[in-house]
Amino acid sequence: MKILEMKNLKKSYPSPEGGTQTVVDIGHFSLETGEQMALAGESGSGKTTFLNLIAGILRADEGSLTLDGQDLESLTESQRDLLRAKTLGYIFQTFNLLQGYTALENVELGMRFGPGLDRSRALALLKRVGLEKRLQYLPRQMSVGQQQRVAVARALANHPKLVLADEPTGHLDHGRAMESLSLIQKICRENGTALLMVSHDKEVLSRFKKVENLSRINRAAEDATQGRAK
């Protein structure tokens, strides 16, 4: 069963010259329930737009995007918000933690947009990522690696069916990056959660059995690459 499928999906933005520039143009892409896949995404490949379309943060101009059996493009804004809260976890490259809230509060706040507050699960997740002694720490009081673990716990708080990860190890040193990646993959496997991670790091990509190149499936990125080569 597919947790994610997109067909003939396009997204464009106004160009400085007054026309439009297509950033995402994908004929077909899908992800099975519980599957873990890495996308090799260099700068200019449309990775952030691609992930934000899946998350429902952006609307596509054309095509269909089905998440957990529902066509995102046919939903109202509030319906999309509800589906995202119930179905998706998102680990941002810069973590996007709320700076005035503790580690525990950051995870709990994420829960309020889904099924509701479950402190026991929040505590269990933070313990699972090794932060049981940092519950009351603010982001600025934690290392970059610890902040990233809070982001992982928050992404998994609502029992998501799919976790999106945008270069989540990009700000970590090599050792901690590999440790963090293993943790993300393991927790997703334990929960039967699909994982779609975008990265340009070859070692990160090597840790996945299934790897796709975003520039290959995204015709807009492929056209841009060919244009630069001419």
N, C-alpha and C positions, 0 to 999 in steps of 0.2 A: 504493500500500500504506500502511496506517495504522500509525504507530508507537505511537499512543495512541488509545484509545477508551473512553468511559465511558457507561454507560446506567443511568438511574434510581438514581443514586448519592446516598446520604444519610449524613450524619454529624451526630450530636447530642451535646450535653453536658448534664449536670445544671444546672438553673437555680437561682439563689439562692432562688426561691420553693418549691423542692422538686420541681418538675416537670422537663421537659427542654426544651432550646432547640435547634432545628435550625439548624445553621450552614451546612451545604452540602446542597443539594437540586437536583441537576442531572439533567434528563431525558436529554439526549444531548450529548456533546461529543467531538470527535475532532481529531487532528492527523496530517497526512500525513508520510511519511518525508522528511526534508530540508526540511520547511516551516518558515518563520519566522513566528511569530504573536505579537502583543502583546495582553495583556489589560489593559483599563483597570480598575483595582481600587482603589476608595477604601477608607478605613477602615470596617470593619464589613461589607465585602463577602464575607468568608470566604476571602480570598486565601491566607493562610498555611496554613489547614487544607486548602484545595484543593490547594496544591502539595505539602504533606506527605502527602496521600492518594496523589497520583501517585508520590511518591518511596517509598511503602511504609513511611514512618515512622509513619503512622497507619493503622488499619484502618477501612474503612467499615462502617456498621451495616446497610446494605442496598445492593443493586445490584451491578453488575459493573464492573471496571476492568481493561482489557486493555492490557498494556505489551509491545511487541515480540512480539505473538502469544500471550502468556501471561496468564491470569487471575490477578491478584495475590491476590484473595480466596481462591483455592483453594490457595495455597502455604503451606508452613510458614514459620516465622520465618527459619530459616537459608536456605531457598530464596529468600525475598524479599530477604534481604541479598545473596545471590550475584547475583540478577538486577539489583538496584540497582547493584552494583559494576560489572557488565559493561555495563549499558545506559544509566545516567544519570550526568550531571554536574550539580552543584547549586552555583549562585553565590548565597550568602546575602547578605542586606542588610547584615549586620554582618561579613561575610567569614568569621568563625569560624576564623581561623588559630590554630594552636597557638603560644602566645607564647614558649615555651622552645625553639623550633626555627627554623632558618634558612629562608629562602625555598626553597632547594633541598630541604631536608628536609621541608618542608610538602608539596611536590609529590610527593616520593618516598613519603612515608607514605600518601598517598592511593592510590598505585599498589599498595600491599601488600594492599589489599582487593579488587583486581581481578586482572588477568592476572599481576601480579608486577612487581618492580622493573625499570625500564628507565631507567638514568641518562642514556643518550644522548637519549632522548625528553624527559625532564625538563629537561635542559639546552637542548634545541632549543626547547621551549615557552617557557622563561623568556627565551631570547634573542628569540623571536618577539614577546614582549610588552615587549621593551626592558629587561630586567632582568639582562642578562649580567654587569653590573658590581655586582650586588646579591645574588649567589648566597648569600653567607655572612652576609647581614644578617638580624637578628631583626626581627619585625614592628614592635617599638617603635622600631627604627632607620630605619624607612622612612616615607615620607609616606602619607597615606590612599590616594592614587591608586596608589602602588606596591603597597600591600597588596592593593588591589583587583585589580591585575594578577596577583599571586601566586594569588589566588582563582580567576581566570580560567584560568590555567595548570593549576592543580590540578583544576578541573572538567573539563578536556579531556584529562587525563593518560591515562585508560584507554580512549581512542577511543570515547567514548559515542555512542549513537545519538540521544540527546535531552539537551539542556541546559535545566535550569530556572533561571530567574533572577528573584529576588525583589527588586525595586527596587535593582538592583546599582549604579546611578549616584546613589542618593539622598544619599550623603555627599560627593559631588564638586562642585566649582564647575562652572558651565555649560560652559566650554570643555573641561575634562577629562572631563566627563560625556559630551559628544558624541563626543570622541575615543575614549573607552573603549567606548561603544556601537558605534561603527563597527568597532572592533577585534574585539569579540565577534561581531558579525554576519559579518564577513569570514572569521574563522577557522572559524566554523561552516559557512559556505558552502564553504570550501576542503575541509573534511573530510566534507561531505555530512551534517552533523549537524543535526537539527531543533532549533529554538530556541523556547521558550515563555517570554516575559518578562512579568512583571506590573509595572505602573507606573501612577502617577497623573499623571506629567509629560506634558503635551500635546505637547511637542517630541519627547520620546522616542517617544511613540506615533506621531507623524507620520513617523518613520523606517521604519515597517513598512507593507508593502503590505496586510497583513491584520490588522485590529484588531477584537477582540470586547470587549464590555463584560461584565465578570464579573457585575455586578448583573443583567444581562439574562438570562444563561444560568443563574444561580444563583437559583432560586425563593425560597430562604430569605432571601437578601439583598433581593430585590425586595419580599417581604412585609414585611420590617423597615422598608424605606424608605417603603412605603405606610402602615405603622403610625405612623411618626413624622410623616407628612404630615397624618394625621387630627386 
